[in-house]
Amino acid sequence: MEIKTVGVAGTLESSDIQVMISAGQKGIEVDLDSEVAKSYGDQIKKVITETLNKFGITNAKVKATDKGALDCVIAARTLAAAQRATETTDKPRLEVLQ
């Protein structure tokens, strides 16, 4: 899937995550800013990467600012940002979240 623009989803509110996706060349590169990165950073990056792979994105730069989001929220925000970045919001692919 081709990234056509920068896609952003989420907020900086407590229990949420803001995900920004742009075009990349070296696989999926995740830049994570989180107060819980020491304990949960690997898991957050894994959820983001797996969600993008299921969606068909293999090259992307991701900037994620986590405020304590659960895995299901991370996946949903990543999918929304990916659909905005690929300009495919008119064709929801909710099966990616399973």
Buried (B, 14 or more C-beta within 10 A) or exposed (E): BEBEEBBBBBEEEEEBBBBBBBBBEEEBBBEBEBEBBEEBBEEBBBBBBBBBEBBEBEBBBBBBBBBBBEBEBBBBBBBBBBBBBBEBEEEEBEEBEE
